[in-house]
Amino acid sequence: MSPETIVHRLSELSRADLSTAGGKGANLGEMIRLGLPVPPGFVVSTQAYAEQARACGLAERLGAHLAAGEEEAAASAAEELFRSGAMLASVEGAVRAAYRELGAARVAVRSSATAEDLADASFAGQQETFLDVAGEDEVLASIRRCWASLYSPRALHYRRARGISHLSVEIAVVVQRMVPADAAGVLFTVDPVKQRSDWMLLSAAPGLGEAIVSGRRRGDTYRVRREPRDGGGPQAGSPARRGALAIVDRDLESPGRPALGDAELLELGRLGLSLEAHFGCPQDVEFAVASGRVFLLQSRPITTLGAAEIEPIEPAPTDTMDEALERFPIAPRPLDHWAIKNNRRAFIHALRDMGFAVSDADAQEPPAHVWRETLLLPKLRPTVRLLGAPAKLAACFGKDSSAWWSGEPLSQLLAASRPVDCARLGDAELIERTDQVAEVYGDVMGQRFERVPSLMLGTAALGLAVRLAVGKARAPALLADLLGGIHTKTSEANRALFRVAKQAERAGPDVADALRSGRTGDLRATEAGRACLAAVDAFLDEYGHREGVGPYLSTPTWKNDPEPVWCLLRSFMALSELPDDGGGDRRGAALLEIERRLGWVPGLARAFRALTEHVRAATVFREDSHFDLTRPLSAMQTLVAELGRRLHDRGLLPTATDVFQLSEHEAKAWLLGRAPPKEEIEALLKRRRATYQVVNTRWQKQRLQGGGTGDELRGTGASSGVVRARARLVRGEHQFDRLRPGEILVCSYTNPSWTPLFALAAGVVTDTGGAGSHAAIVAREYGIPAVMGVSGATERIADGQEILIDGAEGLVRLLPGSDTSG
């Protein structure tokens, strides 16, 4: 292999070189040919990668893992091959020479796969990028890591979901001189958020643009008016249109300190229109600005627009139920309403039981309205029956809600959730069974909600009593101690999972190594491995109905997607024992302190102790009943999966999971033979996918608005204590194994399926939630500080950054100069 086939200068490339330079490299070469401001650099070709892959036997080593769907094991094997194998001498020599020719400058090293930056799949973020790399050895190491990233779990999952053969994809690597950026960001030549072709959208922040691209920072958001792409007159991007630009909106991260000036914004707009005109479609452009000069770093088609229209969406609500922000971290898809409409039905049942009137019109959800906001507070009208609410709530204080729940309500849930042979059900029977499960789900939830207000009232009364006794400053810490050490079915599940991890560890190095490296398929080869698999199956039989991202049909429970459980097991193997919160001692000390202060009123201390015990017992009821209410959700997921499979098998849906794009009414009608023509189905699915992006973007903005400024963030103190440690961002269940013992877990939301991580964490920070959330309860059980509801925490805190959190004060402090490379 000659040096000429290994390395190519960017200036020598064009769109015709996709197979040699990958999507990114080919586009950069094309941009240089257009005379656009692109930093110089070179590309390590796909041929160099292919020769290196053949030399280390990549296909042979990964073939079995890929065939078995073992993506974690394939990723681990690829990383080992490229990291430890010797680089071909011809490749190493050509790279060193090209780097010297570039001036041995600081460079950015970026992956450029052949199935990347294309009009129908951007592959954005699926392979690695390394910034500010200096020195020949570091450049070579970064190239190795780029090669390995072609087989990262997320890249494998992305290709599998799009039907792209893994071994057919090759990768080039772009090495490009770094721009000493004063500001950087991303330009979209049409607005993909508001779906407007007459606006351009720009996001920018001071410094390097990786924080914007990765989503770590919100940055500034600008909108620039342009001529719409589909208007009459000259072609988009022609000089007549490039001049018609105007800045229409600025949303600054730091008011009064814009990352970009007006001249830079308009120059970027003109460059973006030139790229759009040349490539023939809307572009997603990464850029940097240094000393007032604009540089273009990448351009690719926007793959999230298409020509789909957006379906009607109601105005953004202002009165969404607060709990929705924690329990529903992403927007529901249309079919999800088949299940979650029961939350609203149960809530309305409880309000009516208390004495409020809710009109039938407000209580009903029109089945044909796909994008209706289900989680809005209903319009309430007080009635005379509200006078009896205090007595009704007081009566709950004397009842054992947990004993009641373990009787008839739990029996109903177990009966509704029992497994059925879906394949033996006819279409009408499948629908009827799903409706039956949903009805029991809503009815039992409504009965549960009747008792929840007493918990809320009791918790409020307890907080008020503690504040009156010890003052505002001391109250959060003492209240957390009073409610610490509560054992629930959630903590029981965590302990059971820990026992499975320890069993795997004791089974010997072969089992432990297979588990740590994600090679779960290897466990079938030995008796000890099969015993480990049996233990995991037994765990899933008992606890697998835990919800995933949220209580949705479209987000699988542990039983229906056990990957989060495997991630947790890998993390638990690094833990010698579960933490002991010492809650009994702290709870006793807190009770004594408060009782001493209340002792001046006869009987008040005794009443306070009784109130504390009621709130603790009611908290156990709340957590355990939530645990059981996920049983019918898991059962509905199984039934709906069968429904989707049938629609796919009949040629009505491209994939079985497309069923979640349908409303309940549509899914039932299509299954019973009343589906529209194929062309209408394709158009409908395209509209639904485009509309969901808009709906979910609005949902996320509503959840994450606000935050803090400077180096301090504020939230709700949920579990007392102070800790200083490295922050670890975990953005979803499939990243559970990123957390290491002693790190602070930082995440957008939590639900009970996340709480095993609390056994590893030194502390917890979340974007949403409060002192009464599931996460707060488990944090107090494990005795770790927690700050909830820190809006924007996952944007402001960098992965690996050292932070200090104060769980009593609700404070998160970002510490300067900390290393974020861990």
KEFISE-145103 format. One line per 4 residues: their letters; for each residue y, x, z of C-alpha. Coordinates in steps of 0.02 Angstrom, whole numbers, plus 32768, in hexadecimal, padded with zeros to 4 digits. Layout:
<sites>
A) Y,X,Z | ...
</sites>
This chain:
<sites>
MSPE) 8000,8000,8000 | 80A4,8050,7FC6 | 8145,804E,802C | 8193,7FDF,7FA5
TIVH) 8118,7F52,7FCD | 812B,7F67,808A | 81E8,7F5F,80A1 | 826F,7F08,8038
RLSE) 832A,7F0F,8051 | 8373,7E60,806A | 83E9,7E80,7FD9 | 8353,7E91,7F64
LSRA) 830B,7DE5,7F8E | 8323,7D33,7F52 | 82D2,7C87,7F63 | 824D,7CC1,7EEA
DLST) 820D,7D3A,7F6F | 81CD,7CB5,7FE9 | 811B,7CF7,7FE4 | 8157,7DA9,8008
AGGK) 81E8,7D8F,8081 | 81C1,7CE7,80D1 | 823A,7C55,80D8 | 82BF,7CAA,8142
GANL) 82BF,7D4F,80E4 | 82C2,7CFB,8038 | 8355,7C8B,806B | 83B8,7D1E,80B1
GEMI) 83A0,7D7E,8010 | 83DC,7CE8,7FAD | 8477,7CDB,801B | 84A2,7D93,7FFE
RLGL) 8494,7D76,7F42 | 8513,7CE8,7F55 | 858D,7D66,7FA2 | 8588,7D11,804D
PVPP) 85A7,7D77,80ED | 84F6,7DA5,8126 | 84D3,7E3F,8194 | 846C,7EC5,813A
GFVV) 83B5,7EE0,815F | 8305,7EEA,811B | 8264,7E87,811A | 81B7,7EC3,814C
STQA) 8151,7E67,80C8 | 80C3,7DEB,80D6 | 8057,7E6B,807C | 8072,7EE3,810E
YAEQ) 803D,7E59,8187 | 7FA4,7E2D,811E | 7F6A,7EE2,8119 | 7F83,7EF4,81D4
ARAC) 7F25,7E50,81F5 | 7E93,7E8A,8189 | 7E8E,7F33,81DD | 7E7D,7EE6,828A
GLAE) 7E01,7E5E,8257 | 7E74,7DCD,8280 | 7E19,7D44,821F | 7D71,7D75,826A
RLGA) 7DB5,7D7A,831C | 7E15,7CD6,8311 | 7DA6,7C70,829C | 7D32,7C26,8321
HLAA) 7DC2,7BFD,8398 | 7E25,7BA6,830F | 7D8D,7B43,82D4 | 7D6F,7B07,8386
GEEE) 7E26,7AD9,83A1 | 7E37,7B5C,842C | 7EEE,7B84,840C | 7F0F,7BDF,84B0
AAAS) 7E7A,7C52,8491 | 7EAF,7C72,83DD | 7F60,7C9C,8416 | 7F1F,7D13,849C
AAEE) 7EAC,7D6C,8421 | 7F36,7D80,839F | 7FAF,7DC7,841F | 7F2D,7E46,8458
LFRS) 7F03,7E7C,83A6 | 7FB6,7E99,8370 | 7FF0,7EE5,8415 | 7F64,7F62,8430
GAML) 7F26,7F87,837F | 7F6A,801D,8324 | 7FF1,7FF5,82A4 | 7FC8,8030,81F6
ASVE) 8019,80D9,81D8 | 8063,80A1,8132 | 80B6,800A,8184 | 80F8,806D,8217
GAVR) 8140,80F4,81A7 | 8197,8079,8133 | 81E5,801A,81C5 | 8226,80B7,8218
AAYR) 8275,80F0,8174 | 82C6,8047,8153 | 830A,803F,8204 | 8359,80EA,81F2
ELGA) 83A5,80B7,814C | 83F4,8023,81A7 | 844B,80A0,8217 | 83D4,8092,82AC
ARVA) 8444,8006,82E8 | 841F,7F7D,8366 | 83C1,7EF8,8307 | 837C,7E48,830F
VRSS) 82C2,7E3C,82E7 | 8293,7D8E,82A7 | 81F1,7D40,826B | 81F0,7CFC,81B9
ATAE) 8151,7C9B,8191 | 8122,7C5E,80E4 | 8117,7BAA,8126 | 81C5,7BB1,8173
DLAD) 8276,7B78,814C | 8232,7B02,80C7 | 8277,7A58,8098 | 81EA,79F8,80EC
ASFA) 81C8,7A63,8186 | 8246,7AD9,81D7 | 81CD,7B2A,8254 | 826A,7B49,82BC
GQQE) 8241,7BAA,8359 | 8186,7BB5,8335 | 8185,7C73,831F | 81E3,7CF7,8382
TFLD) 8290,7D46,8376 | 82C6,7DE2,83D4 | 837F,7E0D,83E3 | 83DD,7EAD,8407
VAGE) 8346,7F1E,83E6 | 836C,7FD9,83E3 | 82FE,806D,83B5 | 826F,8084,833A
DEVL) 81E5,8068,83BA | 8235,7FC7,83F8 | 8249,7F88,8346 | 8191,7FA9,8323
ASIR) 815E,7F52,83C5 | 81C9,7EBA,8398 | 8178,7EB1,82EC | 80CD,7EAD,833F
RCWA) 8106,7E1E,83AF | 8148,7DBE,8319 | 80A0,7DD0,82C2 | 8046,7D91,835E
SLYS) 80BD,7CFD,836D | 8075,7CB5,82CC | 7FE3,7C82,833C | 8043,7C4C,83D7
PRAL) 8004,7BA6,8421 | 80A2,7B4A,83EA | 8096,7B8E,8337 | 7FDD,7B5F,832D
HYRR) 8003,7AB0,836E | 8094,7A9B,82F4 | 802A,7ACB,825D | 7F95,7A63,8295
ARGI) 8004,79C9,82A6 | 8040,79E3,81F3 | 7F97,7A09,81A7 | 7FC1,7ABE,817A
SHLS) 7F30,7B38,8179 | 7F4C,7BC0,81FB | 7EFF,7C51,819C | 7F5A,7C23,80FC
VEIA) 8004,7C4A,8149 | 8049,7CFA,8145 | 80E0,7D43,819A | 816A,7DBB,816C
VVVQ) 81E4,7E04,81E9 | 82A1,7E10,81CE | 82FA,7EA4,821E | 83B5,7E89,8216
RMVP) 844B,7EE4,825E | 848B,7E8D,82FB | 8537,7E3D,82F6 | 859D,7E62,8395
ADAA) 85C2,7DAA,83A3 | 8658,7D63,83FC | 860B,7CB8,83DE | 8573,7C74,8383
GVLF) 8519,7BD2,8362 | 84D3,7B58,82E4 | 8524,7AF2,8258 | 84D5,7A56,820C
TVDP) 8526,7A27,8168 | 8505,796F,818E | 84FD,7924,823C | 8444,790F,826C
VKQR) 8470,78C0,8314 | 84E0,7834,82D8 | 8488,7832,822F | 852E,783F,81D1
SDWM) 8539,7896,8129 | 85F8,789A,8133 | 85FB,7907,81CF | 85C4,79B9,81F2
LLSA) 8585,79E7,82A0 | 85A1,7A92,82F0 | 8564,7AD4,8398 | 85A8,7B7A,83D8
APGL) 85B4,7BE2,8476 | 85FE,7C8C,84A2 | 858B,7D21,8483 | 84E4,7D1D,842A
GEAI) 84A9,7C79,83E1 | 83F8,7C7A,8427 | 842C,7C0F,84BD | 8465,7B86,8445
VSGR) 83D0,7B92,83CF | 8352,7B91,845F | 83AA,7B00,84B6 | 83D0,7B67,8552
RRGD) 848B,7B42,8546 | 84E5,7AA8,850B | 857A,7B0A,84CB | 860D,7ABD,846F
TYRV) 85ED,7A32,83F3 | 8662,7A19,835E | 8660,7999,82D2 | 86B7,79B9,822C
RREP) 86D6,792F,81AF | 869E,7951,80FD | 8683,78EC,8060 | 85DC,788F,806E
RDGG) 854C,78D7,8009 | 8526,7832,7FB4 | 85D9,7809,7F80 | 861B,7807,7ECE
GPQA) 867D,7891,7E7C | 8655,794A,7E7C | 85B1,798F,7EB9 | 85A6,79B2,7F73
GSPA) 85E7,7A5F,7F98 | 8654,7A6D,7EFE | 8706,7AB1,7F18 | 8750,7A02,7F16
RRGA) 86E4,79D1,7FA9 | 86E8,7A74,8008 | 87A1,7A5E,8024 | 8790,79B1,8072
LAIV) 8763,79EA,8122 | 87B0,79B0,81C6 | 877E,79CB,827B | 875F,791F,82C7
DRDL) 870F,7940,8371 | 8701,79CA,83F4 | 868F,79C2,848D | 86AC,7A66,84EA
ESPG) 8636,7AAE,856C | 86CC,7AFE,85C3 | 8769,7A93,85A8 | 87FA,7AF8,8563
RPAL) 878A,7B89,852D | 8742,7B62,8481 | 86BF,7BDA,843D | 8704,7BC6,838C
GDAE) 87B3,7BB8,8348 | 87E7,7B3A,82C3 | 87EC,7BBD,8238 | 873A,7BF6,8263
LLEL) 86FB,7B42,8267 | 8743,7B1B,81BC | 8704,7BBF,8173 | 8655,7B96,81B3
GRLG) 8664,7AE9,8166 | 8690,7B33,80BC | 8601,7BB0,80C5 | 8589,7B25,80F7
LSLE) 85BB,7ABB,8062 | 859F,7B4F,7FEF | 84EF,7B66,8034 | 84CB,7AAC,8025
AHFG) 8505,7AA9,7F70 | 849C,7B41,7F43 | 83FB,7B0D,7F9B | 840F,7A57,7F69
CPQD) 83F7,7A06,8014 | 8449,7A00,80C1 | 843C,7AA6,811E | 8420,7ADF,81D1
VEFA) 8483,7B83,81DE | 8484,7C03,826A | 8524,7C6A,8275 | 8582,7CE9,82DD
VASG) 863C,7D10,82E8 | 8679,7DC1,8311 | 8732,7DF2,8315 | 875F,7D55,82B4
RVFL) 86E0,7D76,8229 | 8652,7CFB,8207 | 85A1,7D38,81E6 | 850F,7CCC,81AB
LQSR) 8468,7CF5,81FC | 83F4,7C70,81B6 | 83F4,7BD2,814C | 836A,7B52,8139
PITT) 835B,7A9D,8103 | 8375,7A15,8185 | 82C9,79C3,818F | 82F6,7938,8208
LGAA) 8363,78CB,8199 | 830E,7897,80F8 | 8353,77FD,80A5 | 831A,7787,812F
EIEP) 8396,7708,816F | 83AD,76F1,8229 | 8375,764D,8273 | 83EF,75E6,82DD
IEPA) 8406,762D,838C | 845C,75D7,841D | 84F5,762C,8469 | 84CF,76AF,84ED
PTDT) 84B5,7659,8595 | 851F,767C,862E | 84AD,7628,86AE | 8402,7678,8693
MDEA) 8396,7679,8730 | 83AD,7721,8789 | 82F1,773A,879F | 82E1,7739,86E2
LERF) 8338,77E1,86D9 | 82AB,7831,873C | 8214,77CB,8705 | 823D,77BE,864B
PIAP) 8273,786C,8613 | 826A,7844,8559 | 8292,77A5,84FB | 8200,772F,84E1
RPLD) 81B9,7715,8433 | 81AA,7663,83F3 | 80F6,7644,8429 | 8118,768A,84D7
HWAI) 816F,75E6,8501 | 80C5,7591,8503 | 80AC,75E9,85AA | 8158,760C,85F2
KNNR) 8199,755B,85D9 | 812E,7539,8672 | 81A0,75A7,86DC | 8232,7535,86B4
RAFI) 81C7,7499,86CD | 818E,74D7,8778 | 823F,7507,87AA | 8280,745A,877B
HALR) 81F0,740B,87DD | 8225,746C,8879 | 82DC,743C,8864 | 82B2,7385,8851
DMGF) 8241,7390,88EA | 82D2,73D6,894D | 8345,7346,891B | 839F,7379,887C
AVSD) 83A0,730D,87E0 | 837B,735F,873A | 8385,72F5,869D | 82EA,72E2,8633
ADAQ) 834B,7324,859E | 8376,73C5,85FA | 82C6,73D6,863C | 8270,73C8,8594
EPPA) 8261,7456,8518 | 8265,7418,8464 | 81C4,745E,8417 | 8218,7483,8370
HVWR) 82A5,74EC,83BA | 8263,759D,83A7 | 82ED,7604,83F8 | 8325,7592,8486
ETLL) 8353,75EE,8527 | 82C5,75B7,859A | 8302,7611,8636 | 83A9,75B7,864C
LPKL) 83D3,7560,86EE | 83C8,74A4,86CF | 845D,7434,86EE | 844B,73F1,879F
RPTV) 848D,7351,87ED | 847F,733F,88AA | 8433,729E,88ED | 8427,7250,8999
RLLG) 8379,729A,89AA | 83CA,7345,89C3 | 83F0,730D,8A75 | 8337,731F,8A98
APAK) 832C,73D0,8A52 | 8350,742A,8AF8 | 82C2,73CC,8B4D | 824E,73F0,8ABA
LAAC) 8277,74AA,8ABF | 8266,74AF,8B7C | 81BA,7461,8B6E | 8183,74F2,8B01
FGKD) 81A9,756C,8B8F | 8117,7525,8BF2 | 8099,7526,8B63 | 801F,75AE,8B33
SSAW) 8046,75B8,8A79 | 7FC3,763F,8A59 | 7F39,75D1,8AA1 | 7F75,753F,8A37
WSGE) 7F79,75AC,899B | 7EC8,75EC,89B3 | 7E89,7539,89B0 | 7EA7,74BB,8925
PLSQ) 7F2C,751A,88C1 | 7EC1,75B6,88AF | 7E28,754D,8886 | 7E88,74F9,87F8
LLAA) 7EC1,75A1,87B2 | 7E12,75EC,87B9 | 7DC8,7554,8761 | 7E4C,7558,86D8
SRPV) 7E39,7614,86BF | 7D7C,761E,86B4 | 7D41,7677,8616 | 7D0A,760E,8582
DCAR) 7CB2,763C,84E1 | 7D47,7628,846D | 7CDC,763A,83D0 | 7C7D,759A,83FE
LGDA) 7D1B,7531,840C | 7D56,74CD,8377 | 7E0C,74D9,8343 | 7E40,743B,83A0
ELIE) 7DD9,7470,8438 | 7E2E,751A,8439 | 7EDA,74C8,843C | 7EA2,744B,84C1
RTDQ) 7E5D,74D5,8530 | 7EFE,753A,8522 | 7F66,74A1,854D | 7EF8,747E,85E4
VAEV) 7F0F,752E,8627 | 7FCC,7523,860A | 7FD6,747C,8665 | 7F7B,74BE,86FF
YGDV) 7FE8,755A,86F9 | 8087,74F0,86FE | 8048,7472,877F | 800F,74F4,87FD
MGQR) 80AC,755B,87E2 | 8114,74C0,8809 | 80B7,74A6,88AD | 80D4,755D,88D8
FERV) 818E,754F,88B2 | 819D,74C3,8932 | 817A,7544,89B9 | 81DE,75D6,8974
PSLM) 8289,7593,89AE | 8253,75A6,8A64 | 8232,765F,8A40 | 82DD,7671,89F0
LGTA) 8332,7616,8A7F | 82D0,7679,8B00 | 82FA,771F,8AAD | 83B3,76F0,8AA6
ALGL) 83B0,76BC,8B5E | 8358,775D,8B90 | 83D7,77C6,8B31 | 8468,776A,8B83
AVRL) 841C,777F,8C30 | 8400,783A,8C17 | 84B1,7851,8BD7 | 84FA,77F4,8C6C
AVGK) 8490,785A,8CE3 | 84AD,790B,8CA2 | 853D,78FE,8C26 | 854B,790B,8B6A
ARAP) 852D,79C7,8B5F | 8487,79C9,8BBF | 8442,7923,8B81 | 83F1,7958,8ADA
ALLA) 838A,79E4,8B2A | 834E,7979,8BBC | 8328,78E4,8B4D | 82BE,7954,8ADD
DLLG) 8260,7995,8B76 | 8240,78E4,8BB5 | 81F4,78B3,8B0E | 8195,7956,8AF1
GIHT) 80D9,796D,8AF6 | 80AF,78C1,8AB1 | 8000,78C5,8A65 | 7FE1,7855,89D0
KTSE) 7F66,7840,8941 | 7FD8,78B1,88DB | 7FC4,7940,8957 | 7F0A,7917,8960
ANRA) 7EFF,7931,88A4 | 7F59,79D7,88B4 | 7EDE,7A13,8938 | 7E4A,79DB,88CE
LFRV) 7E8D,7A3C,8839 | 7EA3,7AD6,88A6 | 7DEC,7AC9,88DB | 7DB7,7AC5,8823
AKQA) 7E1F,7B61,8802 | 7DD0,7BBD,8894 | 7D22,7B86,885B | 7D45,7BD2,87B0
ERAG) 7D83,7C71,8801 | 7CE5,7C81,886A | 7C76,7C61,87D2 | 7C8F,7D13,8796
PDVA) 7CFB,7D77,871F | 7CB8,7D27,867F | 7CEC,7C78,86B6 | 7D91,7CB2,8701
DALR) 7DBF,7D19,8668 | 7D94,7C8B,85EF | 7DFF,7C14,8655 | 7E94,7C8B,8664
SGRT) 7E93,7CB2,85A9 | 7E81,7BFD,8573 | 7DD2,7C17,8528 | 7D8D,7B77,8575
GDLR) 7D0C,7B6A,84E9 | 7CB8,7C08,852E | 7C92,7BAD,85D1 | 7C05,7B4D,857C
ATEA) 7BA3,7BEF,8563 | 7B72,7C0C,8619 | 7B30,7BA5,86A8 | 7BC5,7BD4,8714
GRAC) 7C3B,7BA4,8687 | 7BE7,7AFC,8670 | 7BF7,7ADE,872B | 7CB1,7B01,871C
LAAV) 7CC0,7A85,868C | 7C62,7A04,86F4 | 7CDB,7A1E,8784 | 7D6F,7A02,870F
DAFL) 7D1D,7965,86CA | 7D01,7924,877A | 7DB7,7947,87A4 | 7DF0,78E8,8709
DEYG) 7D7D,7856,8734 | 7DD3,7848,87DD | 7E86,7879,87B4 | 7E93,787A,86F6
HREG) 7EF9,77DA,86ED | 7F94,783B,8725 | 8021,781E,86A9 | 8063,78A9,863A
VGPY) 8118,78B1,8602 | 8135,77FE,863A | 80E2,7755,8651 | 80D5,773B,8596
LSTP) 8048,7712,851F | 807F,77A1,84AE | 8079,7829,8535 | 7FC3,7844,8565
TWKN) 7F81,7848,8616 | 7F1E,78DF,8654 | 7E7B,788A,8622 | 7EB7,7870,8570
DPEP) 7F04,791E,8561 | 7EBE,7998,85E4 | 7F21,7A2F,85A6 | 7F9F,7A23,8637
VWCL) 7F0C,7A29,86B0 | 7ECC,7ACA,8661 | 7F7C,7B13,866D | 7F84,7AE4,8726
LRSF) 7EDA,7B30,8747 | 7F12,7BD5,86FA | 7FAB,7BD4,876B | 7F47,7BA4,8806
MALS) 7ED3,7C38,87EC | 7F67,7CA8,8817 | 7F7A,7C50,88C0 | 7F16,7C89,8957
ELPD) 7F31,7BE9,89BB | 7F99,7B4B,89B8 | 8038,7B59,8A1D | 803E,7B0F,8ACC
DGGG) 80E6,7ABB,8AE4 | 80E6,7AC3,8BA2 | 812A,7A13,8B94 | 80E1,79D7,8C38
DRRG) 8143,7A57,8C9E | 81E6,7A38,8C41 | 81CF,797C,8C46 | 81B1,7981,8D01
AALL) 824A,79EF,8D1E | 82B7,797D,8CB2 | 827B,78E1,8D10 | 829E,7930,8DB9
EIER) 834D,7966,8D85 | 837D,78BA,8D45 | 832A,785C,8DD4 | 838D,78C4,8E51
RLGW) 842E,7891,8DFB | 83FC,77DA,8DF7 | 83BA,77D5,8EA9 | 845D,7793,8EF1
VPGL) 8431,76E5,8EAF | 8393,769D,8F00 | 8309,7681,8E80 | 836A,76CE,8DEF
ARAF) 8301,776D,8DEA | 8261,7706,8DE8 | 82A5,7699,8D5B | 82D4,7735,8CF9
RALT) 8223,777A,8D0A | 81DC,76D4,8CCE | 8253,76D3,8C3A | 821E,7784,8C0D
EHVR) 8166,7756,8C11 | 8187,76BB,8BA6 | 81E0,7721,8B21 | 8156,77A5,8B20
AATV) 80D0,771F,8B10 | 8132,76C3,8A8A | 8145,7767,8A2A | 8088,777E,8A2B
FRED) 8077,76CC,89E9 | 80F5,76EC,8960 | 80A2,778D,8926 | 7FEF,774F,8931
SHFD) 8013,76AB,88DA | 806C,7709,884E | 7FD0,7777,883E | 7F64,76DC,8827
LTRP) 7FDC,7686,87B0 | 7FBD,770F,8730 | 7F07,76D6,8721 | 7F2D,7642,86AD
LSAM) 7FA8,76AF,864C | 7F1B,7729,8625 | 7EAA,7698,85F5 | 7F2F,7652,857F
QTLV) 7F41,76FD,852D | 7E88,76FF,8505 | 7E8F,7651,84B9 | 7F2D,7675,8454
AELG) 7EE0,7718,8414 | 7E51,76AF,83CE | 7ECF,7638,837F | 7F28,76CA,832B
RRLH) 7E84,7713,82EF | 7E54,766F,829B | 7EFD,7661,8243 | 7EEC,7714,8207
DRGL) 7E39,76FC,81CC | 7E72,7664,8167 | 7EF7,76CC,810E | 7F8A,7675,8164
LPTA) 7FC8,770C,81C7 | 7FD0,77C4,8193 | 7F90,77F7,8240 | 7F4C,7794,82D3
TDVF) 7FE0,77C9,8340 | 805A,7775,82C8 | 8029,76D4,8321 | 80AE,76FF,83A3
QLSE) 8134,76E4,831E | 8103,762B,8316 | 813B,75A1,8389 | 80B9,7542,83ED
HEAK) 80CE,74AD,8378 | 80B7,7519,82DC | 801F,7576,831F | 7FC6,74D3,8348
AWLL) 7FF2,7482,82A2 | 7FBC,7518,823A | 7F16,7525,8294 | 7EF4,746D,8270
GRAP) 7F11,7484,81B6 | 7FCA,745B,81A7 | 800C,7506,8175 | 8097,751B,80F2
PKEE) 807D,7579,804E | 8064,7636,8059 | 8113,765D,8015 | 8162,75F4,809F
IEAL) 80F7,764A,8122 | 812F,76F6,80E7 | 81E6,76C2,80EA | 81D4,7673,8197
LKRR) 8182,770E,81E3 | 8209,777C,8197 | 8291,770C,81E3 | 823C,770B,828C
RATY) 822C,77C8,8294 | 82E2,77E1,8265 | 831E,775B,82DD | 82B9,77A2,836D
QVVN) 8312,7849,835B | 83B9,77F2,8371 | 837A,7787,8402 | 832C,781A,845E
TRWQ) 83C5,7888,8444 | 8431,7801,8495 | 83B1,77ED,8520 | 83B4,78A8,8547
KQRL) 8472,78AD,8545 | 8478,781D,85C1 | 83FC,7874,8634 | 844E,7920,8630
QGGG) 8507,78F8,862F | 856F,7950,86B2 | 8535,79EC,870B | 859B,7A72,875F
TGDE) 8616,7AF9,8733 | 8620,7BB1,875B | 8590,7C02,87B9 | 8567,7B6D,8829
LRGT) 850B,7ACE,87FC | 8501,7A36,886C | 8479,79B4,8880 | 8420,7954,8909
GASS) 83D2,79B6,8997 | 8320,7974,899B | 82BE,79F2,8A04 | 8314,7A6A,8A7B
GVVR) 830D,7B26,8A76 | 8360,7BB6,8A1B | 8309,7C28,899F | 833E,7CAE,8924
ARAR) 82C6,7CD2,8894 | 82AE,7CD9,87D9 | 82C2,7C33,877D | 8238,7BFB,870A
LVRG) 8261,7B73,868C | 81CE,7B00,8669 | 81F9,7A84,85DF | 8158,7A20,85D9
EHQF) 80A7,7A0C,8616 | 8062,7A87,8598 | 80CC,7B11,85E7 | 8086,7AF9,8697
DRLR) 8033,7BA4,8694 | 80DC,7BFC,867C | 8104,7BEB,8735 | 80CF,7C7B,87A5
PGEI) 80C1,7C7A,8863 | 8169,7C96,88B7 | 81D6,7C5B,8826 | 824E,7BC8,882C
LVCS) 8216,7B3A,87BC | 82A6,7AFA,8750 | 8281,7A61,86E6 | 82D3,79C8,869C
YTNP) 826A,794B,86FB | 81CC,793D,8762 | 814B,78BA,8783 | 80AD,78C3,87EC
SWTP) 804E,7923,8766 | 80C9,79B4,877F | 80B3,79C2,883B | 8020,7A3D,883B
LFAL) 80A1,7ABD,8802 | 80F8,7AA9,88A9 | 8069,7B08,88FB | 809F,7B9F,8893
AAGV) 815C,7B8A,8895 | 81D5,7BD7,8911 | 824B,7B46,88EE | 8271,7ABB,8872
VTDT) 830C,7A8D,880D | 830D,79F5,8798 | 838A,79A1,8725 | 835E,78F5,8768
GGAG) 8315,78A3,8803 | 834C,7892,88B7 | 8316,78A5,896C | 829E,7813,895E
SHAA) 8249,784D,88BE | 8192,787C,88AF | 81C4,7931,889A | 822D,7932,8938
IVAR) 819F,78E9,899F | 8124,796E,8966 | 81A5,79F9,8979 | 81BC,79C6,8A2E
EYGI) 80FF,79C2,8A46 | 80F3,7A76,8A0A | 818E,7AAA,8A6A | 81EE,7AF0,89D5
PAVM) 82A8,7AD2,89B5 | 82D1,7A59,8929 | 8373,7A23,88D6 | 8364,7989,8868
GVSG) 83DA,7937,87ED | 8432,79D9,87BA | 8470,7994,8716 | 8468,7A19,868F
ATER) 8403,7A94,86F7 | 838C,7ABB,8669 | 8421,7AE1,85F9 | 8480,7B4D,8674
IADG) 83F1,7BB1,86C3 | 83A1,7C36,8655 | 82E6,7C52,865A | 82C5,7CE6,86CD
QEIL) 8373,7CE3,8719 | 837F,7D02,87D3 | 83C6,7C6D,8831 | 83DE,7C35,88E3
IDGA) 83BE,7B81,8916 | 83EC,7B28,89B8 | 8382,7A8C,89CB | 83E9,7A45,8A59
EGLV) 8492,7A57,8A05 | 8457,7A2A,8956 | 849B,7AD0,8914 | 845D,7B41,8888
RLLP) 84B6,7BE8,8874 | 84A2,7C4F,87D5 | 849C,7D07,8805 | 84F2,7D84,8791
GSDT) 84A2,7E16,873B | 83EF,7DDB,8753 | 8368,7E10,86D8 | 8328,7D7E,866F
SG) 829E,7DD9,8615 | 8211,7DAB,868A
</sites>
